[in-house]
Amino acid sequence: MKDKNFIGLTEKLFSLLEAFDQNPRETISLEKITRSVGMAKTTVHRILYSLRKLGYLDQHENGDYSLSHKFYQIGRNGLPHRHLTAMAKPLLDKLVIRTGESAHIGVIDNGFVLFVAATPSQHAYRCSAEVGECSYAHSTALGKCILAFLAPAELESVISQRGLPKLTPMTISDATQLALELAKVRNQGYAINNNENIEGVTCIAAPILDNTGKAVAGLSISGPSSRMHGSTESLIQSVKQATFRISMQLGYHSEIPAGVSMVG
């Protein structure tokens, strides 16, 4: 029976947006979107044209499309973990001042790392994500520091959803190697991404734990590898200090991790 209250265009619009969700790091051609959604090419083109006209899509020189900054802006206030991000933002800002590098908070969402808070570095040459952007979990320090503390079934779900694509020559794309890396992360309490997600970029991250000890998010700093490598140990200390403070505000109770000073 036909639902008279249902607007068919709505289904078409969100089917099209889901095509972008499946390719969060890429621009997408009209042909690829058309194949993905199974609609007439003329219909897809008209919807894309309308979204671009409204400012929610960008069209690039080669004709491909990507979601625009405006699209992410409208969802910013509705992102999950608003309590966490509001509480953590002052510490995130302080971390940027202390380290000079961009700082982010991310969560695992639909198999990806979703950035829910970000404070960019003031350097002209910086490495910063936007709130609402997604990255693969296995190739980022943020992702690895959360994956390391997931239950085996949860970890398997993330890997089966998104796979382990090799994004740079340094990306860990083998499940056995990733398991060894995550064991190392659990043991040391932090993760490092050396050119694994983007060549020339290094990230350091540590998990944010709730009152049950579960890793509900991760916090990272990111910068050019050439600038980060000279002060790795002090940056690790700063990240672990910030995540421990946030974890305590979430009700986590434990001894201060080894090597972490709570002064400053």
Beta strands, then each sheet from edge to edge (+ up, - down):
strand 1: 57-59
strand 2: 65-67
strand 3: 102-109
strand 4: 112-119
strand 5: 134-136
strand 6: 191-194
strand 7: 201-209
strand 8: 215-224
sheet 1: 1+ 2-
sheet 2: 5+ 4- 3+ 8- 7+ 6-
end
